[in-house]
Amino acid sequence: MSYEFEPACRRMEWLDPFYKAVWEKAFADAIPISGTFELTPRCNFNCRMCYVHLKPSEIHKYGKELTAKEWIRVAREAKEAGTTWLCITGGEPLMHPEFETIWKELTQMGFFITLQTNASMIEGKFQKLLEDYPPKGVKITLYGSNDEIYEQVCQVPNGFTKVDQGIRTLKEMKIPIQLVSTIIRQNEEDVKRMAFYAYCHQLPWVMTAGVKSSVRGADSEAKDVRVQEKLDEQKKKEIQYRLKEAPVNIERKPCNYCKDYRLGYWITWDGEMRFCSFMNEPHIKIREQAFQEAWKKLIRYEEELDWPEECKTCKVQKVCFKCAGMLNAECGSPHKVTEEFCEKIKKWFDEEKGEWVWDRFI
């Protein structure tokens, strides 16, 4: 099969040329070079926008967590299939009942491992564990610059104090850190202070306001806490850009836009392989089959997934940039689109005199 579009991995300017070539080879041969293990939906925080977190009493309603033995088996098979980069996340991954066993085994398999955590539980036994079995790096969610903001966002007392101590501990251990922040109404006025915190600690920092609704059981308040006005303004600018510079090609299928297309995967806490954390399909159960078989099914799903029929004939298709994960989170399925999802884009399109500009693309 030939690919006439530019794969996302080719646009990763931050990659070393050698690794860029490795990723392009993985894309061409459909090698699962990058993976994410979502160990657990458990978390000691209760962030308003989280799409994964479940209370321990709710977990059994949605599935059963993979055991350490199962994660280790999957990791070995993933390594054999070509996985090199591995992200360990949750929920809060440190809360998996067998995290220590899982971590020791995975770190000795030769992966480039990134641990994604809220950093509030680093001190104590996990400090010694990470000293003895260090990751390649740690990605830490930073949701405020003080305990008051953390209580509003994460609904826990002393959240920032614990996170700050975890960050300082990891810095002392000389483990590379990246800070990532999700901006919602409860912390939007704190953005400059979060940026200053990152600057003072000389840590790279990335923020996003792209909060997605949960389709996986989490009690998310996504729609209520979004900084919607700013997101709307950003979307209007994107429409202007698409109209003038880069119209969307509806002939590219949904998964084509994902950086993990043909080379990455996500395994959920209950053992389903997907290409995106915002999806609740396909149902490829890793417990019941070998990793390589599951990977082949995921590739087949990615190749076959198509846009809803309405999108193919919609007048705003060339300015409506979306992905399968976005459709799934906002419309309940990647196979359909709702009027609520479409109406704002159609309105903004008309405001930009889209009907006139549209003629240029016919």
Stockholm file with secondary structure:
# STOCKHOLM 1.0

chainA/1-362         MSYEFEPACRRMEWLDPFYKAVWEKAFADAIPISGTFELTPRCNFNCRMCYVHLKPSEIHKYGKELTAKEWIRVAREAKEAGTTWLCITGGEPLMHPEFETIWKELTQMGFFITLQTNASMIEGKFQKLLEDYPPKGVKITLYGSNDEIYEQVCQVPNGFTKVDQGIRTLKEMKIPIQLVSTIIRQNEEDVKRMAFYAYCHQLPWVMTAGVKSSVRGADSEAKDVRVQEKLDEQKKKEIQYRLKEAPVNIERKPCNYCKDYRLGYWITWDGEMRFCSFMNEPHIKIREQAFQEAWKKLIRYEEELDWPEECKTCKVQKVCFKCAGMLNAECGSPHKVTEEFCEKIKKWFDEEKGEWVWDRFI
#=GR chainA/1-362 SS CCCCSCCGGGGCTTSCHHHHHHHHHHHHHTCCCEEEEECCSCCSCCCTTCSSCCCTTTHHHHCCCCCHHHHHHHHHHHHHHTCCEEEEESSSGGGSTTHHHHHHHHHTTTCEEEEEECSTTCTTHHHHHHHHSCCSEEEEECCCSSHHHHHHHHCCTTHHHHHHHHHHHHHHTTCCEEEEEECCTTTGGGHHHHHHHHHHTTCCEEEECCCCCCSSSCCCCHHHHSCHHHHHHHHHHHHHHHHHTCCCCTTSCGGGGSTTTTTEEEECTTSEEESCTTCCCCCEEGGGSCHHHHHHHHHHHHHHCCCCHHHHHCTTTTTCCCCHHHHHHHHSSTTCCCHHHHHHHHHHHHHTTHHHHHGGGC
#=GC SS_cons         CCCCSCCGGGGCTTSCHHHHHHHHHHHHHTCCCEEEEECCSCCSCCCTTCSSCCCTTTHHHHCCCCCHHHHHHHHHHHHHHTCCEEEEESSSGGGSTTHHHHHHHHHTTTCEEEEEECSTTCTTHHHHHHHHSCCSEEEEECCCSSHHHHHHHHCCTTHHHHHHHHHHHHHHTTCCEEEEEECCTTTGGGHHHHHHHHHHTTCCEEEECCCCCCSSSCCCCHHHHSCHHHHHHHHHHHHHHHHHTCCCCTTSCGGGGSTTTTTEEEECTTSEEESCTTCCCCCEEGGGSCHHHHHHHHHHHHHHCCCCHHHHHCTTTTTCCCCHHHHHHHHSSTTCCCHHHHHHHHHHHHHTTHHHHHGGGC
//
